[in-house]
């Protein structure tokens, strides 16, 4: 073999290996990103101190922080119809278990990812069970969840796996929302952070959060989705780190519907409205000046 051929083959091998390495890194990064989004943006159900389940887009993720992973047994997955009959998609974990090489920073968790379409159903029944010698079954754990609650992200991940992951996913995500979301001050003592799929209300002074908070997502026909709340039921700062944990922060999921054009905010009590402010969603999203400028770090 001539020296030239050796050089050419060496270069081909080098770039081929490099391309494969870059592809592998990209695959791991994409998989890790989806896992993170599933925890942060999906509906999260805590089964017990070691097991959690997240529904995100068309995926169900099962997480276990037990060193040896999930116990033996099949996984129950029943998609329940309006008449309470169900489609049975129960499975064994081997086919859907994520390889450690795909989990990146989540390798300390055993993760099962199952793609399933559930929006046309009433509820989902999940769990684990074992089959006895007489062919009967025994449930290890079981939980039924309304599909509407899943679509509304009624329950969310609240750092349940912090100790094993050694990272605060919620703080990471909040900093990312500040970087890329729309941030502005209301006409009172509140800041607003708008970052799909959430809206945050932030106050420096605890005394301003005592009154009920108005939050209306207004449709084109002037009807609205009422998401008004009290701060105490939505407080989020306890899951964050300084300096953000020094503020009063409420986090609310933005409704899934796409036909609302305005958002109305304010505060009210038994005597009526204390203050009200309304803004057009598209105008806020298009305004490049509404950026975070370390207001919470000064």
N, C-alpha and C positions, 0 to 999 in steps of 0.2 A: 504493500500500500504506500502510495507516495505521501510525502510530507503534506502536500496541499490537501489531499483527501482527508488526512487525519485532522488537519486544522478545520476543514469544513464540517466534518462529522462532530468534532468537539463543539463548534459553535451551535450546530443544530441541536445537539444534546443539551447544551447549556440553556438555550432559549426555550426548548421544549419543556425542560424541567422547571424553568422560571415561570412559564405560562401556566403549568399545572399547579405550581405553588400559589400563584396569584389567584387562580380559580378556586383552590381549596380555601384560601383566606377569605375570598369573597363569599363562598358558601357558608363558612362559619359565621362571618359577620352578619349576613342576611338572616340566618337561623337565629342567632343571638338577638338580633333586633326584633324579630317577631315574638320571641319568648318574652322580652322585656315589655313590648307593647301589650301582649296578652295579660301580663300581670298588672300593668299600670292603667291601661285603658279598657280592659275587659270587665265582665262581671266576675267577681271572685267570691267563691264560697269556701269558707274555712270548715273543713270536716272535723278535724281535731287539731291538736297542737303540732302534729307532724304532716298532715295531709291537707292540701288545698286543691281546688278545681277552678279553672278559669275558662270562661267562654269568650272568645274573641273572633269576630267575623264568622267564618264558617268552620272554626276549629274549637275543639275542646282539649284543654291541656290539664293533665293530672300531675300534681307535684308531690313528691315525698322527700322529706328531710331525714328520714330514717337511714342510718348508715348502710344497711343492706337493701334499701329500697322497699318497694311495696311487698307485702306478704303474698304468699302464693294464693291463687284464686282468680277466677274470671271477673271481668268488669261488666257490671250491669249497665245497659244503655237502652232505655225505653223511651221512645218518642210518642207521647200520649195525645190522642185526638180529642175532639170536643165530646164525643160519646164515651170517653174513657177507655176505649180500646187502644191498643198501642202497636207500633212497629218495633220489633225487637232487633236491636243492633249490638247486642252484647258480644264481648270479644275477649280474647286472651291478650296479655300485654306484649308478648314477644314481637308481634308484627308491627306494633306502633311505638315501641320503646325507642327514644332518641339515643343515638350513639354519643358517647362523651365527646367525640371529635367535633360534633356539631353544636355543642352547648356553650362553648366559650366560657364566659364568666359565670355560667350557671351549672358548671360541671359538678358542684357539690350537691345538686338535687337530682333525684331520679325523675325523669320527665317522660310522660306518654303524650303523644300528639295524635289526635284522631280528627279527621275532617268529616263533618256531618252537616246536613242542611236541616234546620229545625224551625225556621220562621213560620211555617204553615201549621205548626202544632200548638197545642194548648200549654203543655208543660213537658218537662224532661225528668225522668227518674234515673238517677245514677247510683252507683254503689259497687261493692265487691262482694262476691259470694263464693262458697266452696260447695262442691258436690260430695255428698256422703256416699258410702258404699251401697246404700239402698236406693241410690239415684235421686234422693231428695236433696234439697239445697238448704244451706244455712248462710244467712247474710252476715258479713263482717261489718259493713256499714251501708247505709242507704240514705238518700236524700232526694226529695222531689222539689223542683224549682219551676215557677211559672215563666213561660217564654217571654211574657211582657216585662217581667222584672229583669230578665237577662238583657233584652233589647234596650231597656232604660238604664242599664248599668246600676241597678238599685243598690248593690253591694260592691265594694271595691277593695282592692288590696291595700292593707294598712301596715306594711312593713313586717308581716308575720315571719318572713324568712331572713330578716336582717342579720340575726346572729350567725346563721350558717353561711350566708352570702358574703358577709363582711362588707356590705355596701348598702347605702340608703338610696334605694331606687327612686323613692318619692322626692327626695331632695335633689337628686340628679335631674329628674324630670321637671321639677319646678324651675330650676336654674335654666334649663333648656327652653321652657315656656317663656321666661323673662327675656331670653335672648331673641327668640323668634316671634313671640306674640305681640299683640297690641296692648300698650300700657298707657293709661292716662288717669288724671285726677278728676274726680267729680266736683260739683260745685260745693260740696261739703268736705268732710274730713276723710273721705274714702278714696282709695286708688282702685282702679279696675284693671284686671289682666284678662284679656280675651285670647284664648289659645285653644282652638278646636282639639278635643271635644269638650273643653271645660271653660268655665268663666269663674274667676276668683275676685273676691272683694277683700280689700286689705285696709286695716285701720291701725293707726299708731296709738290711739287713745282707747282704752278699754271702755270708758264711759259712753262712747258713741255707739256701741253695739247693743245696748240694752233694749232698744225699740225693735219691733218687728221689721224685717226687711222685705221690700216689694221687689219682685222680679217677674216681669211679664214678657213673654216672647210673642210679639204681635204679628198676626197674619195680614195678608193683603186686604181681607174683608173686615179688618179691625177687630175680629175675635182674637183671643189670645190664650196661650198655654200658661197657666198660673203656676209659677214655681217659687212663690213667696215662702220665706223661711225665717226662723230665728237663728241668730248666730251660734248659739250654744249647741244646736243640733247639727251644724255644718262645719264646726271649727276644725281646722286642718293643721295649724301651726305646730301642734305637738308631735307631728310626724316629720317635721323639718329640723334643720340645724341652724345655729346662729349665722347671720343676723336675722334670718327669716322667722325663726321661732320666737323672736321678741315682739312680733306683731300679732294682731288678731286677724286670722285669715279664714275666710269661708270659701269652700270649693263646691261648685254645683255643676252637674253634667248638663251640657246643652242638649235639648231635645233632638231626636232623630229626624223629625219632620223638616222639610226643606223649604216650606213656603212662607216662613216668617221673614219679615223685612226690617222690623224695628224691635228694639229692646227697651223696656221701661223699667227704671229702677227707682228706689226711694225708700223712705221709712214711714211708718204709720203706727198709730195706737188707737185706743177706743174713742178718742176724740176726733180722729181723722188723719189725713196725710200731714206729715211733718215736712217732708220735701219730696219732690218728684223730678226726675230728669229722664228724657227720652233721647235715644240716638238711633240713627239709621245704620244698620249693620254693614252694608256695602261701603258707606262713606268711611266708617271706622277702619274696615279692612284695607281700603285703598289709600289711607292717609299714612304716608311714609314717616311723618313727624311723630307719630304716636309710638315711640320706642322707649324702652326702659333705659334710664341713664343713672343707674346706681342710686335711685331715690331711697331704697330700703337699706342702703349701706352707708349712708352719710350720718 
